Structures are given as structure tokens and as C-alpha cells.
Amino acid sequence: MADLGPGPPELIRKRITTEISRLEFSIASQELEMMEHLETIERIKGNIEASEKELDKAQFNLEALDKEEVGE
């Protein structure tokens, strides 16, 4: 078989535009994945803050109970 070169311009154009589409999809997919991770991080930060508040309440209740027992 003879080497016919890179191919007709239409074929080359299609290869390039297909590669562009693939890269654009890859970028969009990675951006979506990143945004989902950031959303998860923000949700976890909120959970940590809520847990810290609950911890403070529990520690306050324990300290109050300890003072109550000492006062008996």
C-alpha cells in the first residue's frame, strides 16, 4: 500500500474538530467534578461547625452537672 499522506483536508478538519470536542468535554467534566468536590467540602465544613456547637453544649451540660454534684 502506498502512503497517501495525512488525508484529504475534510478528514484532517474532522479529526481536529473531534479532538477539540473531546478536549472541551474533558474540561467540562473535570470542572463539574471539581465543583462537586467543593460543594462536598462546604457541606462537611458546615457539619463540623454544627458538631462543634453540639460539643460546646455537651461540655457545658457536663460542667453544670459536675457543679450540681459538688453542691449536694
Residue pairs with C-beta under 8 A, 6 or more apart in sequence:
6 12
7 15
